[in-house]
């Protein structure tokens, strides 16, 4: 199992083409079967990796936050909502999705979430591997593959479980 973030970034770059081929190979396997395998691997790997030894998601990502979450987070920062939004909330052009625009996260304390019980839903859900339709979320999976040891190891072990070997063209 690989947990070294630098090695994961390097291997992710090296395996870009391999992963594109792997994605194509998943098309022939029923979605439910893949989701079950990913769920099992996610449980096993998540139990073996200490996220607090990493915290890379909190250092690199800007999670979406809804209005209720923004109010809760503002309160935790002892700010009014308007001030909190001005200082810490960004908005994606075109979609108007609002997100915490801080890297690392303003609530990160020594690789641990300082507001764990009150963290945004997107943070609690990360790395989103238990969600259905794994093979149809490939773009976001690959973004997290280079960032999160859990995602990286789940994808790599899924390849092994499916006896995947890269075909050359």
PESULGI-V234432 format. One line per field, one symbol per residue. ss: DSSP state (A for helix, B for strand, O for the rest). phi: phi as a letter, one per 40 degrees, with the letter a starting at -180 (. if undefined). psi: psi as a letter, one per 30 degrees, with the letter a starting at -180 (. if undefined). A space follows every 10 residues. Layout:
ss = ???
phi = ???
psi = ???
//
This chain:
ss = OOOOAAAAAA AAAAOAAAAA AAAAAAOOOO AAAAAAAAAA AAAAAAAAOO AAAOOAAAAA OOOBOOAAAA AAAAAAOOOO AAAAAAAABB BOOOOOOBBB OOOOOOOBBO OBBOOAAAOO AAAAAOOOOO OOOAAAOAAA AAAAAOOOAA AAAAAAAAAA AOOOOOOOO
phi = .bbccccccc cccccdcdcc ccdcccdcbd dcccdcccdc cdccccccbc dccbgccccb cbccbcdccc cccccccfbc cccccccbbb bccgbgccac cbbcdcbcbf gbccbdcbcc dccccccgcc ccgdccbdcc ccccdcbbdc cdccccccdc ccfcbcccb
psi = kkfjeeeeee eeeegeeeee eeeeffffkk eeeeeeeeee eeeeeeffkj fffdgeefff ljkkkleeee eeeeeffhll eeeeeeefkl kkkefgkklj hkjlkfgkjh gkkfhefgll eeeffkggff klheffgeee eeefefekee eeeeeefeee eghkkkkk.
//
